[in-house]
Amino acid sequence: MFDLNDHTARVLVGEPFFAALSRRVEKRVNTAIPTAGVRVNERGFYEMVYNPEFFATLTDREIGGVLKHEFYHLIFRHCEERLPEGGMTKIWNIATDLAINSHLIGELPENGCIPGQGHFKDYPIGLSSEQYLKMLQDDPRSKSGGGGEGEDGDGLPDNMDDHSGWGGDEDSEDKKEQAKQRLKEALKGAAEEASKRDWGSVSSSVREAVMDALKSRLDWRKVLRYFVKCSQNASKKSTIKRINKRFPYIHAGRRADRVANVAISIDQSGSVSEDMLAAFYAELDKLSTLATFTVIPFDTRVEEDHVFVWKKGMTHKKERYLHGGTCFDAPTAFVNDRPFDGHIILTDMEAPKPRRSKCQRMWLTTQACKDRVYWTTHERIVAIDD
């Protein structure tokens, strides 16, 4: 079977930015789609899915073109943020492809929607997705049969890639926020690598779009909520009040009660500001509707006499018990010895890298503290600046 990961390094030679971004985007085989596409997966990551049979028919230049096409969808935020008011439609799909393919003329398979060619020979090169969308809406050929009747897009050719994973359901807002943060970090890493070497075929306008995307702020509260939801363990019980989907009216259904037990370690060393503590306590008050928290004050040690459980409906004022230095091993050891589902640490990040956590761990700090972290980690570090 064609493995795209075995080919990306070769086909993206001379494209430092796209090669760096490619290393940060997971690629998975999906034979249910005809070609390829990008989407947010169930774990809150942007990923590229592809049909190996389609890629096996392409030249190296076309493989590189399709890869860059999918990455451009991420760069231009077509998957989520720029969806038009009416949501996903065929003409929006084609409008985004026309905008991207203006940068990839001569690099794509024959079935690509390219301005200035084929059905779109009268469409100028280099417009935005929104501008192409307006042109398509005004084009009578977009209707069925080209006579101005029928559904929007019925008279247009099919676009090259698969956009069915865009948009998501109404319950996935927190997941999309998490994916946006991860994509932002991937773009930042790729941009830093390209700046040291070369951006390849990336135009100055695209470079500007990338840098603008890196300036935007993420709502850290949504990221925190998503982390809590991902830390929920389900307690399942049989109940005759719920219909069994596999064996209706034969066996009882199942009910899942989801409760998250999350440890909140609060760095109370002297370098952590009062404003930082106040902002975090305020958000915990809201998050207590989702989970039970165990609040753990620490500096170089855990102040076990002041560890407390923050349950639903409870309110707690900000308090400081310690003023010493910082050691992350102390709260990590405390949490590792207990059955927690997740661990969040509020800190200024100014301490040596901690030991491994047995449950998923996330760090909350200020942007200034995040920018000067001197150790590396694959765990989520989120700035809580407003």
ZITA-V114468 format. One record per residue. N is the residue number from 0. RES is the residue in one letter. PSI is psi as a letter, one per 30 degrees, with the letter a starting at -180 (* if undefined). D_LAST is the distance of its C-alpha to the last C-alpha in Angstrom with 2 decimals. Layout:
BEGIN
((N & RES & PSI & D_LAST) (N & RES & PSI & D_LAST))
END
This chain:
BEGIN
((0 & M & k & 48.20) (1 & F & k & 46.16) (2 & D & j & 43.17) (3 & L & e & 40.55) (4 & N & f & 39.05) (5 & D & f & 42.42) (6 & H & f & 42.29) (7 & T & e & 38.77) (8 & A & e & 39.31) (9 & R & e & 42.53) (10 & V & f & 41.52) (11 & L & g & 38.34) (12 & V & k & 40.22) (13 & G & g & 39.27) (14 & E & i & 35.80) (15 & P & e & 33.55) (16 & F & e & 30.26) (17 & F & e & 31.46) (18 & A & e & 33.16) (19 & A & e & 30.01) (20 & L & e & 28.05) (21 & S & e & 31.04) (22 & R & f & 30.94) (23 & R & g & 27.45) (24 & V & k & 28.43) (25 & E & k & 30.76) (26 & K & k & 33.97) (27 & R & k & 35.98) (28 & V & k & 39.38) (29 & N & j & 39.62) (30 & T & f & 43.08) (31 & A & f & 42.09) (32 & I & k & 40.67) (33 & P & e & 43.10) (34 & T & c & 41.14) (35 & A & l & 37.49) (36 & G & l & 33.94) (37 & V & l & 30.29) (38 & R & l & 28.24) (39 & V & k & 25.68) (40 & N & a & 27.77) (41 & E & f & 27.78) (42 & R & g & 25.88) (43 & G & h & 22.82) (44 & F & k & 24.04) (45 & Y & k & 25.17) (46 & E & l & 28.88) (47 & M & k & 31.92) (48 & V & k & 35.00) (49 & Y & l & 38.40) (50 & N & j & 42.07) (51 & P & f & 44.17) (52 & E & e & 47.24) (53 & F & e & 45.53) (54 & F & f & 44.40) (55 & A & f & 47.87) (56 & T & f & 49.31) (57 & L & l & 47.13) (58 & T & l & 47.82) (59 & D & e & 45.52) (60 & R & e & 44.35) (61 & E & e & 43.58) (62 & I & e & 41.74) (63 & G & e & 39.53) (64 & G & e & 39.05) (65 & V & e & 38.03) (66 & L & e & 35.57) (67 & K & e & 33.93) (68 & H & e & 34.05) (69 & E & e & 32.03) (70 & F & e & 29.48) (71 & Y & e & 29.14) (72 & H & e & 28.13) (73 & L & e & 25.14) (74 & I & e & 24.37) (75 & F & g & 24.60) (76 & R & h & 22.65) (77 & H & f & 25.74) (78 & C & e & 25.57) (79 & E & d & 22.67) (80 & E & e & 20.38) (81 & R & g & 23.30) (82 & L & k & 25.69) (83 & P & l & 27.39) (84 & E & e & 27.47) (85 & G & f & 30.73) (86 & G & a & 29.43) (87 & M & k & 31.58) (88 & T & l & 34.89) (89 & K & e & 37.47) (90 & I & f & 37.00) (91 & W & e & 33.24) (92 & N & e & 34.25) (93 & I & e & 36.76) (94 & A & e & 34.52) (95 & T & e & 32.01) (96 & D & e & 34.99) (97 & L & e & 36.52) (98 & A & e & 33.38) (99 & I & e & 33.22) (100 & N & f & 36.98) (101 & S & f & 37.20) (102 & H & f & 36.01) (103 & L & g & 38.47) (104 & I & k & 41.82) (105 & G & g & 44.67) (106 & E & f & 42.64) (107 & L & l & 42.57) (108 & P & l & 45.18) (109 & E & f & 47.32) (110 & N & g & 45.43) (111 & G & k & 42.24) (112 & C & j & 41.30) (113 & I & k & 41.56) (114 & P & k & 41.51) (115 & G & f & 44.87) (116 & Q & k & 46.74) (117 & G & b & 48.63) (118 & H & f & 47.39) (119 & F & h & 44.69) (120 & K & f & 47.03) (121 & D & g & 46.27) (122 & Y & k & 42.48) (123 & P & l & 41.15) (124 & I & k & 39.25) (125 & G & g & 35.65) (126 & L & l & 33.99) (127 & S & l & 30.66) (128 & S & e & 30.70) (129 & E & e & 30.16) (130 & Q & e & 33.11) (131 & Y & e & 35.32) (132 & L & e & 34.42) (133 & K & e & 35.70) (134 & M & e & 38.84) (135 & L & e & 39.52) (136 & Q & e & 39.16) (137 & D & f & 41.67) (138 & D & j & 44.00) (139 & P & f & 46.92) (140 & R & f & 47.47) (141 & S & f & 44.25) (142 & K & l & 46.21) (143 & S & k & 48.79) (144 & G & f & 51.89) (145 & G & g & 50.55) (146 & G & g & 52.04) (147 & G & g & 48.92) (148 & E & l & 49.10) (149 & G & a & 47.36) (150 & E & l & 43.80) (151 & D & k & 41.32) (152 & G & f & 41.81) (153 & D & f & 45.18) (154 & G & g & 47.00) (155 & L & l & 44.72) (156 & P & l & 45.31) (157 & D & k & 43.19) (158 & N & l & 40.30) (159 & M & e & 40.51) (160 & D & l & 37.75) (161 & D & k & 36.44) (162 & H & g & 33.30) (163 & S & f & 33.92) (164 & G & g & 30.91) (165 & W & l & 28.39) (166 & G & d & 26.37) (167 & G & a & 26.82) (168 & D & l & 27.25) (169 & E & f & 25.14) (170 & D & g & 24.43) (171 & S & g & 22.86) (172 & E & e & 19.37) (173 & D & e & 17.77) (174 & K & e & 20.30) (175 & K & e & 19.48) (176 & E & e & 15.76) (177 & Q & e & 17.06) (178 & A & e & 19.58) (179 & K & e & 17.21) (180 & Q & e & 15.36) (181 & R & e & 18.86) (182 & L & e & 20.17) (183 & K & e & 17.50) (184 & E & e & 18.55) (185 & A & e & 22.16) (186 & L & e & 21.93) (187 & K & e & 20.39) (188 & G & e & 23.24) (189 & A & e & 25.84) (190 & A & e & 24.76) (191 & E & e & 24.99) (192 & E & e & 28.43) (193 & A & e & 29.63) (194 & S & f & 28.64) (195 & K & f & 30.87) (196 & R & d & 33.72) (197 & D & k & 33.88) (198 & W & f & 32.12) (199 & G & b & 35.46) (200 & S & g & 35.96) (201 & V & k & 32.32) (202 & S & l & 32.48) (203 & S & e & 30.47) (204 & S & e & 28.85) (205 & V & e & 27.71) (206 & R & e & 26.41) (207 & E & e & 24.32) (208 & A & e & 23.04) (209 & V & e & 22.13) (210 & M & e & 20.23) (211 & D & e & 18.35) (212 & A & e & 17.40) (213 & L & f & 16.07) (214 & K & f & 13.68) (215 & S & k & 11.91) (216 & R & k & 8.63) (217 & L & k & 9.38) (218 & D & j & 8.23) (219 & W & f & 8.65) (220 & R & e & 10.04) (221 & K & e & 12.76) (222 & V & e & 13.65) (223 & L & e & 14.11) (224 & R & e & 16.24) (225 & Y & e & 18.26) (226 & F & e & 18.98) (227 & V & e & 20.31) (228 & K & e & 22.43) (229 & C & f & 23.83) (230 & S & g & 24.87) (231 & Q & k & 27.03) (232 & N & k & 30.75) (233 & A & k & 33.19) (234 & S & j & 36.13) (235 & K & k & 38.73) (236 & K & k & 41.63) (237 & S & k & 44.60) (238 & T & k & 45.01) (239 & I & f & 47.62) (240 & K & f & 45.17) (241 & R & k & 43.40) (242 & I & k & 45.42) (243 & N & k & 45.84) (244 & K & e & 44.82) (245 & R & e & 47.40) (246 & F & i & 50.23) (247 & P & k & 49.78) (248 & Y & g & 52.00) (249 & I & e & 53.51) (250 & H & l & 50.95) (251 & A & l & 48.24) (252 & G & a & 44.66) (253 & R & k & 41.76) (254 & R & k & 38.76) (255 & A & k & 35.66) (256 & D & j & 33.63) (257 & R & k & 30.34) (258 & V & k & 28.76) (259 & A & k & 26.28) (260 & N & j & 26.72) (261 & V & k & 23.68) (262 & A & k & 23.52) (263 & I & j & 20.37) (264 & S & k & 21.07) (265 & I & j & 19.06) (266 & D & j & 19.69) (267 & Q & g & 20.86) (268 & S & l & 22.15) (269 & G & f & 21.98) (270 & S & f & 19.44) (271 & V & k & 16.61) (272 & S & l & 14.79) (273 & E & e & 14.95) (274 & D & e & 11.26) (275 & M & e & 10.71) (276 & L & e & 13.58) (277 & A & e & 12.58) (278 & A & e & 9.30) (279 & F & e & 11.61) (280 & Y & e & 14.51) (281 & A & e & 12.89) (282 & E & e & 12.25) (283 & L & e & 15.73) (284 & D & e & 17.20) (285 & K & e & 16.39) (286 & L & f & 17.47) (287 & S & f & 20.69) (288 & T & f & 22.04) (289 & L & f & 22.23) (290 & A & l & 23.56) (291 & T & k & 25.13) (292 & F & k & 23.26) (293 & T & j & 25.00) (294 & V & k & 22.87) (295 & I & j & 24.19) (296 & P & k & 23.57) (297 & F & l & 24.68) (298 & D & c & 25.06) (299 & T & f & 28.31) (300 & R & l & 29.56) (301 & V & k & 28.59) (302 & E & i & 29.15) (303 & E & f & 31.11) (304 & D & f & 32.18) (305 & H & g & 28.63) (306 & V & k & 27.77) (307 & F & l & 27.39) (308 & V & k & 27.00) (309 & W & j & 24.25) (310 & K & l & 26.04) (311 & K & k & 25.35) (312 & G & f & 25.14) (313 & M & l & 24.70) (314 & T & k & 22.23) (315 & H & k & 21.61) (316 & K & l & 20.33) (317 & K & k & 18.55) (318 & E & k & 21.45) (319 & R & k & 22.18) (320 & Y & f & 25.59) (321 & L & l & 25.72) (322 & H & g & 25.13) (323 & G & a & 26.89) (324 & G & a & 26.20) (325 & T & k & 24.71) (326 & C & j & 26.67) (327 & F & f & 25.23) (328 & D & f & 28.80) (329 & A & e & 29.06) (330 & P & e & 26.55) (331 & T & e & 27.58) (332 & A & e & 31.21) (333 & F & e & 30.50) (334 & V & e & 28.85) (335 & N & f & 31.50) (336 & D & g & 34.23) (337 & R & l & 32.97) (338 & P & i & 32.62) (339 & F & l & 28.84) (340 & D & f & 27.50) (341 & G & l & 24.18) (342 & H & k & 22.49) (343 & I & k & 18.80) (344 & I & k & 18.28) (345 & L & k & 15.43) (346 & T & l & 16.36) (347 & D & g & 16.07) (348 & M & g & 18.49) (349 & E & i & 21.13) (350 & A & l & 24.23) (351 & P & l & 26.85) (352 & K & k & 26.45) (353 & P & l & 27.22) (354 & R & l & 30.05) (355 & R & k & 29.89) (356 & S & k & 28.38) (357 & K & f & 30.72) (358 & C & l & 28.01) (359 & Q & k & 24.96) (360 & R & k & 22.26) (361 & M & k & 18.55) (362 & W & k & 16.41) (363 & L & k & 12.84) (364 & T & a & 11.73) (365 & T & l & 9.51) (366 & Q & e & 9.97) (367 & A & e & 12.63) (368 & C & e & 14.39) (369 & K & e & 14.43) (370 & D & f & 16.03) (371 & R & g & 18.75) (372 & V & k & 19.90) (373 & Y & g & 23.68) (374 & W & l & 24.84) (375 & T & l & 24.64) (376 & T & l & 23.98) (377 & H & f & 23.99) (378 & E & l & 21.71) (379 & R & k & 18.16) (380 & I & j & 15.55) (381 & V & k & 11.93) (382 & A & k & 8.91) (383 & I & g & 6.39) (384 & D & k & 3.83) (385 & D & * & 0.00))
END
